[in-house]
Amino acid sequence: MTGVLSGVDAPAQERRLVTEIPGPRSRSLMERRAAAVSAGVGTTLPVFVERAGGGVVVDVDGNSLIDLGSGIAVVSVGNAAPRVVDAVREQVAAFTHTCFMVTPYEGYVAVCEELARLTPGDHAKKSALFNSGSEAVENAVKVARLATGRQAVVVFDHAYHGRTNLTLALTAKNMPYKHRFGPFAPEIYRVPMSYPFRDEPGMTGAQAAARALQQVETQVGAGNVAAVLIEPVQGEGGFVVPAPGFLAAVAQWCTAAGAVFIADEIQTGFCRTGDWFACDAEGVVPDLITTAKGIAGGMPLAALTGRAELMDAVHPGGLGGTYGGNPVACAAALATIATMEDLDLSAAARAIEATMLPRLRALQERTDVIGDVRGRGAMLAVELVRPGTVEPDAALTGRIARACHAQGVIVLTAGTYGNVLRFLPPLVIGQNLLTEALDVLDAAFAAEVPRR
């Protein structure tokens, strides 16, 4: 894609294997990593990166890998988008930090203005900036509880919302996220998600919402609910896309019950699903929305944006943090948003879907281990099962992922049961790389799974 890469350091947009994966230099660095880095920090693919950009990652051994992970949906504009690089360099030369709560700067305000413009709804909005998605979610809960005077927070099966103590309570999956890290924060209530592949056949979004909300009313009480928190398309839970109408029904219930509807768009936001935000697809307008990942081209930044009356309900000093809205990250965010608009990356995400979905569905037709193909835009997944069942096959999922890695294609796994291959290519990836990556995926399935 033109305008995405420039300069002598831009890596060639090609898959190139010059050593085995991982190569000797990466293996040597992994030995150093093992000696110095906590074993609690995992690794998906043990190659060490030297350069990256567009749709490729180049490792220290000279291998060029096709990137279908985007740093978990972070580098949607690429790992070194020229406009982002220039903005960061200019800001670093001016100043790297003052703390917005001590002496503010324009970049923070400008990012909040852009969020008010871009996020769903035309009501008055205000924002606060943070470092990570977990912080944004945690502060959304704080705002909802203070504004409503209530305590209960409703979340959903298969949800992932972060790794702090409160956000781990909000997250569904035990291993590796929650295992033996408790006790967790109280007043968190979990209800069923709309999961079309695993729900009763024919269950509509409205029916799935009624199932969940009836449980809230009987087990929690509508008058006790401060907020309902949901990912419009679930991320770590396996890219679960709820049935049409589910999201809107939950939002409508919140309005009637006086609860705050919080959309966690940390993974789905900023053009990833083919719209600026996943809520846009159904015209759902959240009261609060959390964003991070794709917001700043790889720099650490997150945001909580919401109705002005909710955000202003908090007393001065109740929101913030030393590094929240760092000036360099804000500069990167403004350049990232401008790049997304200039290149129309929402349309790019839809084009990626148009290429990938037919190939994934054709692969499903050729085998009997893909139970479901789903997703939206450049957030797509296949769920692997044992033939003729809906029983998850995590082992096969791992083998397919490793086969792709060995051939120079970065893919990620996900899902409550560990049986989902998820695809999050940079929105600036070239068509040739996308097609080649899908060829590698086809070959991996052909080697591991007999044809139907």
C-alpha positions in Angstrom: 0.0 0.0 0.0 1.5 3.3 -1.1 2.3 5.9 1.6 2.8 3.3 4.3 6.5 2.6 4.0 9.3 5.0 3.1 13.0 5.4 3.7 16.0 3.1 3.3 15.1 1.1 6.5 11.8 -0.1 5.2 11.9 -3.9 5.0 11.1 -5.6 1.7 7.5 -6.8 1.7 8.2 -10.5 1.1 8.4 -13.7 3.0 12.0 -14.9 3.1 13.4 -17.8 5.1 17.2 -18.0 5.3 17.5 -20.2 8.4 15.2 -22.5 10.3 12.7 -20.8 12.6 14.0 -19.8 15.1 17.4 -19.2 13.7 20.7 -19.4 15.6 20.9 -15.8 16.7 17.3 -15.9 18.0 18.1 -19.1 19.9 21.1 -17.5 21.5 19.0 -14.5 22.5 16.4 -16.9 23.9 19.1 -18.3 26.2 19.8 -14.8 27.5 16.0 -14.2 27.8 15.6 -17.3 29.9 18.4 -16.1 32.3 17.1 -12.6 32.7 13.3 -12.5 32.1 10.7 -13.9 34.3 9.4 -17.3 33.1 5.9 -15.8 33.7 6.2 -13.8 30.5 5.2 -16.0 27.7 6.4 -16.2 24.1 4.3 -17.2 21.1 7.1 -17.4 18.5 10.8 -17.4 19.8 12.3 -15.1 17.1 13.8 -11.8 18.0 12.8 -8.9 15.8 15.3 -6.5 14.2 13.0 -4.5 11.9 9.3 -4.5 11.0 6.9 -2.6 8.8 4.0 -3.0 6.4 3.1 -6.7 6.6 6.4 -8.2 7.6 8.6 -8.8 10.6 12.4 -9.3 10.0 14.2 -11.2 12.7 17.9 -11.1 13.8 18.8 -14.0 11.5 17.5 -12.2 8.4 14.2 -14.1 8.1 11.2 -12.1 6.9 8.0 -13.3 8.3 4.4 -12.4 7.2 2.7 -10.8 10.2 -0.9 -11.9 10.8 -0.8 -10.8 14.4 -0.1 -7.0 14.4 1.3 -7.2 18.0 -2.2 -8.4 19.0 -4.1 -5.8 16.9 -1.8 -2.9 17.9 0.2 -1.9 14.7 -2.7 -1.6 12.4 -0.9 1.2 10.5 2.3 -0.8 10.4 5.2 -1.0 12.8 6.9 2.1 11.6 4.3 4.2 9.7 6.2 7.3 8.4 3.7 9.8 9.8 3.9 8.2 13.2 7.7 8.0 13.2 8.0 11.6 12.2 5.5 12.7 14.9 7.3 10.7 17.6 10.7 12.1 16.6 9.5 15.7 16.7 7.8 15.2 20.1 10.8 13.4 21.6 13.0 16.3 20.6 10.6 18.8 22.3 10.0 17.0 25.5 9.2 13.4 26.6 7.2 14.0 29.8 5.9 16.6 32.1 2.9 14.7 33.6 -0.4 16.1 32.3 -1.7 16.4 35.9 1.2 18.8 36.7 1.7 20.9 33.6 -0.6 20.0 30.7 0.2 20.0 27.0 -1.9 20.3 23.8 -1.4 16.8 22.5 -3.4 15.2 25.3 -6.3 17.6 24.6 -6.1 17.0 20.9 -6.4 13.2 21.3 -9.4 13.7 23.5 -11.0 15.9 20.9 -10.4 13.3 18.2 -11.9 10.6 20.4 -15.0 12.7 20.9 -15.3 13.1 17.1 -14.7 9.5 16.2 -16.4 7.4 18.8 -20.0 6.4 18.4 -22.8 8.9 19.1 -23.2 12.7 18.7 -23.6 13.5 22.4 -21.2 15.6 24.4 -18.2 13.4 25.3 -15.1 13.7 27.4 -12.0 11.4 27.8 -9.2 10.5 30.1 -6.0 8.9 28.9 -4.1 6.0 30.4 -1.2 3.6 29.6 -3.0 0.3 29.0 -6.3 -1.3 28.2 -6.5 -2.7 31.7 -6.2 0.8 33.1 -8.9 2.1 30.8 -11.3 -0.7 31.8 -10.6 -0.3 35.5 -11.3 3.4 35.3 -14.5 2.8 33.4 -15.7 0.7 36.3 -14.7 3.5 38.7 -16.7 6.1 36.7 -19.8 3.8 36.5 -19.8 3.0 40.2 -19.3 6.6 41.3 -21.9 8.0 38.8 -24.6 5.5 39.6 -23.9 4.9 43.3 -24.2 1.2 42.6 -21.6 -1.6 42.9 -22.4 -4.6 40.7 -20.7 -5.0 37.4 -22.0 -7.5 34.8 -19.6 -9.3 32.4 -19.9 -12.2 30.0 -18.7 -15.7 29.5 -15.4 -15.9 27.4 -14.6 -12.2 28.2 -11.1 -10.8 28.5 -10.6 -7.4 30.0 -7.1 -7.3 31.4 -4.5 -8.5 33.9 -4.9 -6.2 36.9 -6.7 -7.5 40.0 -10.0 -5.9 39.0 -9.8 -6.7 35.3 -8.8 -10.3 36.1 -12.1 -10.5 38.1 -13.8 -9.3 34.9 -11.9 -11.8 32.7 -13.4 -15.2 32.3 -10.5 -17.5 31.5 -8.5 -19.1 34.3 -5.3 -20.4 32.7 -3.0 -18.6 32.1 -4.7 -15.3 33.2 -6.3 -15.9 36.6 -4.8 -19.1 37.9 -3.9 -18.8 41.6 -3.7 -15.0 41.5 -6.9 -14.5 43.6 -8.7 -13.4 45.6 -10.2 -11.1 43.1 -12.3 -7.9 43.4 -16.0 -8.5 44.5 -19.3 -7.6 43.0 -18.6 -9.0 39.5 -21.3 -11.1 38.0 -20.9 -13.3 34.9 -23.7 -14.2 32.4 -23.9 -16.1 29.2 -22.6 -14.6 26.0 -24.2 -14.9 22.6 -22.0 -17.5 21.0 -23.8 -18.6 17.8 -21.5 -21.6 17.2 -22.1 -23.0 20.7 -25.6 -21.7 21.4 -28.8 -23.7 20.7 -29.3 -23.8 16.9 -31.4 -20.8 15.7 -31.0 -18.8 18.9 -31.4 -15.1 17.9 -29.5 -12.2 19.4 -32.6 -11.1 21.2 -33.2 -14.5 22.7 -29.6 -14.7 23.9 -29.8 -11.3 25.4 -33.1 -12.2 27.2 -31.3 -15.3 28.6 -28.4 -13.2 30.0 -30.6 -10.3 31.3 -33.0 -12.6 33.0 -30.1 -14.0 35.0 -29.0 -10.5 35.9 -32.5 -9.5 37.1 -32.9 -12.7 39.2 -29.4 -13.1 40.6 -28.2 -9.5 40.8 -31.2 -7.2 40.6 -31.4 -4.5 38.0 -31.3 -1.7 40.6 -27.9 -2.9 41.8 -26.1 -2.9 38.5 -23.6 -0.1 38.0 -22.5 -1.3 34.6 -22.7 -3.9 31.9 -19.2 -4.4 30.3 -18.9 -6.2 27.0 -16.5 -6.6 24.0 -18.7 -6.0 20.9 -16.6 -8.8 19.3 -14.8 -10.8 21.9 -11.0 -11.0 21.6 -9.1 -13.4 23.7 -12.3 -15.4 24.1 -12.1 -16.5 20.5 -13.3 -13.7 18.3 -16.9 -14.5 19.2 -19.3 -12.4 17.2 -22.6 -12.2 19.0 -25.8 -12.8 17.0 -27.3 -9.6 15.5 -29.5 -7.8 18.0 -27.7 -9.0 21.1 -25.6 -5.9 21.6 -28.5 -3.6 21.0 -30.8 -5.4 23.4 -28.2 -5.3 26.2 -27.6 -1.6 25.6 -31.4 -0.9 25.7 -31.7 -2.8 28.9 -29.0 -0.7 30.5 -30.8 2.5 29.5 -34.0 1.2 31.1 -32.3 0.0 34.2 -30.2 3.1 34.8 -27.0 1.1 34.3 -23.9 2.2 32.3 -23.3 0.4 29.1 -19.5 0.0 28.6 -18.1 -1.2 25.3 -14.6 -2.6 25.6 -13.3 -1.7 22.1 -9.6 -2.2 23.0 -9.1 -4.9 20.4 -11.9 -4.1 18.0 -11.4 -0.3 17.8 -9.8 1.9 15.2 -10.9 0.4 11.9 -10.0 -3.2 12.9 -13.5 -4.6 12.2 -14.2 -2.6 9.0 -15.7 0.3 10.9 -14.0 2.8 13.2 -15.6 0.9 16.1 -17.3 -2.5 16.2 -20.4 -0.9 17.8 -20.9 1.1 14.6 -22.0 -2.0 12.7 -25.3 -2.2 14.7 -25.6 1.5 15.5 -25.1 0.9 19.2 -23.9 3.9 21.2 -22.2 3.1 24.4 -22.2 5.3 27.5 -18.5 4.6 28.0 -16.0 3.2 25.6 -12.5 1.9 26.3 -9.8 2.0 23.6 -6.1 1.1 23.4 -4.1 -1.2 21.1 -4.6 0.3 17.6 -4.9 3.9 18.9 -1.2 4.9 18.7 0.8 2.9 16.2 2.6 0.8 18.9 3.1 3.5 21.5 1.5 2.7 24.9 -1.7 4.7 25.2 -5.3 3.9 26.2 -8.4 6.0 26.7 -11.8 6.1 28.4 -14.3 8.1 26.5 -17.9 8.7 27.6 -20.9 10.9 28.1 -19.7 14.2 29.5 -22.0 14.0 32.5 -20.6 10.6 33.5 -16.9 11.6 33.0 -17.5 14.8 34.9 -19.2 13.0 37.8 -15.7 12.1 39.1 -14.1 14.5 41.6 -10.8 16.3 40.5 -7.9 13.9 41.0 -10.1 10.8 40.9 -8.7 9.9 37.4 -5.2 10.0 36.1 -1.7 8.5 36.5 1.8 9.6 36.2 2.4 8.5 32.6 -1.2 8.5 31.4 -1.5 10.4 28.1 2.3 10.6 27.7 3.1 13.4 25.1 5.1 11.0 22.8 2.2 8.5 22.8 -0.3 11.3 22.1 1.8 12.5 19.2 1.8 9.0 17.9 -2.0 8.7 18.3 -2.7 11.8 16.4 -0.5 10.6 13.5 -2.0 7.2 13.6 -5.6 8.6 13.4 -4.5 10.8 10.5 -2.9 7.9 8.7 -6.1 5.8 9.2 -8.2 8.5 7.7 -5.9 9.3 4.8 -5.6 5.7 3.8 -9.2 4.8 4.6 -8.1 1.8 6.7 -11.7 0.9 7.5 -12.1 0.1 3.8 -8.8 -1.8 3.9 -10.1 -4.0 6.7 -13.2 -4.8 4.7 -10.9 -5.7 1.7 -8.9 -8.0 3.9 -12.2 -9.7 5.0 -13.2 -10.0 1.3 -9.9 -11.8 0.6 -9.6 -14.0 3.7 -13.2 -15.1 4.5 -13.7 -17.0 1.2 -10.4 -18.7 1.6 -11.1 -19.7 5.2 -14.6 -21.0 4.2 -13.1 -23.0 1.3 -10.6 -24.5 3.8 -13.5 -25.4 6.1 -15.2 -27.2 3.2 -12.1 -29.3 2.5 -11.7 -30.5 6.0 -14.0 -31.6 8.9 -12.0 -30.0 11.7 -13.1 -26.4 11.3 -16.3 -26.0 13.1 -16.7 -22.3 12.6 -15.3 -19.4 10.5 -16.2 -16.0 11.9 -15.1 -12.5 12.4 -15.4 -9.1 10.9 -13.0 -6.9 8.9 -9.4 -7.8 9.7 -10.4 -9.6 12.9 -11.1 -13.2 11.7 -10.8 -16.7 13.2 -11.4 -20.4 12.7 -12.5 -22.6 15.5 -11.0 -26.1 15.4 -13.0 -29.2 16.7 -12.8 -32.9 16.6 -14.4 -34.3 13.4 -18.2 -34.5 13.6 -18.4 -32.8 17.0 -18.1 -29.4 18.6 -15.5 -30.7 21.0 -12.5 -28.3 21.0 -9.2 -29.5 19.6 -6.6 -27.3 21.2 -3.8 -29.8 20.3 -4.5 -29.5 16.6 -4.8 -25.7 16.8 -1.3 -25.6 18.4 0.2 -27.8 15.6 -1.3 -25.7 12.9 0.0 -22.5 14.4 3.5 -24.0 14.8 3.5 -25.2 11.2 2.7 -21.7 10.0 5.4 -20.3 12.3 8.0 -22.7 10.8 7.1 -21.5 7.3 7.4 -17.8 8.2 3.8 -16.8 9.0 2.9 -15.3 12.4 -0.5 -16.5 13.5 -2.0 -16.4 17.0 -4.3 -18.7 19.0 -7.1 -17.8 21.3 -10.4 -19.0 22.8 -11.6 -20.2 26.1 -10.7 -23.7 25.0 -7.5 -22.8 23.2 -8.9 -24.1 19.9 -9.2 -20.9 17.9 -6.7 -19.6 15.2 -7.1 -15.9 15.0 -5.9 -13.5 12.3 -5.1 -9.8 12.9 -3.1 -8.7 9.9 -1.9 -5.1 9.8 -4.5 -3.1 7.9 -1.7 -1.9 5.5 -0.6 -5.5 4.5 -0.1 -6.0 0.8 -2.5 -8.3 -1.1 0.4 -10.5 -2.2 1.5 -11.2 1.4 -2.1 -11.9 2.4 -2.5 -14.4 -0.3 0.8 -16.1 0.4 0.0 -16.4 4.1 -3.2 -18.1 3.2 -1.4 -20.5 1.0 0.9 -21.4 3.9 -2.2 -21.9 6.1 -3.7 -24.2 3.5 -0.5 -26.2 3.4 -0.4 -26.5 7.2 -3.9 -27.9 7.2 -3.1 -30.3 4.3 -0.1 -31.6 6.2 -2.0 -32.1 9.5 -5.5 -33.0 8.5 -6.8 -35.5 5.9 -9.0 -34.0 3.2 -12.7 -34.5 3.7 
